[in-house]
Amino acid sequence: QVQLVESGGGLVQAGGSLRLSCAASGTIRGIGAMAWYRQAPGKQRDLVATITRGGRKNYADSVKDRFTISRDNAKNTVYLQMDSLKPEDTAVYYCNAEIRTSLVTYSYTEYWGQGTQVTVSS
């Protein structure tokens, strides 16, 4: 079994910062790409940022130059540093990771965290 557990959400004023963490645990043989998504009330879940195992990063246009994704492969953890937060960043943020659990095959399965609420007040 694999679990992704997010932490670091909360309430912050516009212009403030938050740092989200997501730690993977369980029977893990390898982790591929990791990502953060977010879902605002009444809207679809959108991709925020991705990072490959080698560290290549991509961001949604709406968060470029404000958010930074990083990972610690030794700790099976991905982070999202969020600066200059805006009210429109308010959403539930979800961690996502491609994880290999088998010693026999090299197939990866997508896992999701339970989500952490980020609320930005104006």
C-alpha positions in Angstrom: 0.0 0.0 0.0 1.1 3.5 -0.8 0.0 6.7 0.9 0.6 10.4 -0.1 0.1 12.7 2.9 0.0 16.5 2.3 0.6 19.2 4.9 1.1 22.9 5.1 -2.2 24.3 4.0 -4.0 27.0 5.8 -5.3 30.6 5.8 -3.1 33.4 4.6 -3.5 37.0 3.5 -3.0 38.1 -0.1 0.7 38.6 -0.7 1.7 36.0 1.8 3.4 32.7 1.5 2.8 29.0 2.3 4.8 25.9 1.8 3.1 22.6 1.1 4.7 19.2 1.6 3.7 15.8 0.4 5.4 12.7 1.7 5.0 9.3 0.1 5.1 6.1 2.2 4.5 2.4 1.9 6.0 -0.2 -0.4 7.8 2.1 -2.8 10.4 0.8 -5.3 10.6 4.1 -7.3 8.9 7.4 -7.9 8.7 9.0 -11.3 7.1 12.4 -11.9 5.5 14.2 -9.0 3.0 17.0 -9.3 0.6 19.4 -7.5 -3.0 20.0 -8.7 -5.6 22.2 -7.3 -9.4 22.4 -7.3 -11.5 25.4 -6.5 -15.1 25.1 -5.5 -17.3 24.3 -8.5 -14.3 24.0 -10.8 -12.3 21.2 -12.3 -9.0 20.0 -10.9 -6.2 21.8 -12.6 -2.5 21.1 -12.9 -0.3 23.5 -11.0 3.2 22.2 -11.3 5.2 19.1 -12.2 8.7 17.9 -11.5 10.5 14.8 -12.9 12.7 12.6 -11.0 15.7 14.4 -12.6 14.3 17.8 -11.5 12.8 19.2 -14.7 9.9 21.5 -13.8 6.8 22.8 -15.5 4.3 25.3 -14.2 0.8 26.5 -15.1 0.9 30.0 -16.5 -1.1 31.3 -13.6 1.5 30.4 -11.0 4.8 31.0 -12.9 7.3 33.2 -11.1 5.2 32.8 -7.9 5.3 29.1 -7.1 8.3 26.8 -6.9 8.1 23.0 -7.0 10.9 20.9 -5.6 11.5 17.3 -4.4 13.7 15.4 -2.0 14.1 11.9 -3.6 15.8 10.5 -0.4 12.7 11.5 1.6 10.1 10.6 -1.1 8.7 14.1 -0.7 7.6 16.9 -3.0 7.2 20.5 -2.0 5.3 23.5 -3.3 6.6 26.9 -2.2 3.8 29.5 -2.8 4.7 33.2 -2.7 2.8 36.3 -3.6 -0.5 34.4 -3.0 -3.7 35.8 -4.5 -7.3 35.2 -3.5 -7.7 33.2 -6.8 -5.2 30.7 -5.5 -7.8 29.5 -3.0 -8.4 25.8 -3.6 -7.8 22.3 -2.3 -4.3 21.3 -3.3 -3.6 17.7 -4.2 -0.3 15.9 -4.5 0.1 13.4 -7.3 2.9 10.9 -7.9 3.8 8.0 -10.3 5.0 5.2 -8.0 6.4 1.8 -8.7 5.7 -0.8 -6.1 6.8 -4.0 -7.8 10.3 -5.5 -7.8 9.4 -7.6 -10.8 7.9 -5.0 -13.2 8.8 -1.4 -14.1 5.2 -0.2 -14.3 4.2 2.9 -12.4 0.8 3.6 -10.9 -0.6 7.1 -10.2 -1.4 8.0 -6.6 -3.2 11.0 -5.1 -3.1 12.6 -1.7 -6.2 13.5 0.3 -5.8 17.2 -0.4 -5.0 20.2 1.8 -7.0 23.5 1.9 -5.3 26.7 1.0 -7.4 29.9 1.6 -6.1 33.3 0.6 -8.0 36.3 2.0 -8.1 39.7 0.3 
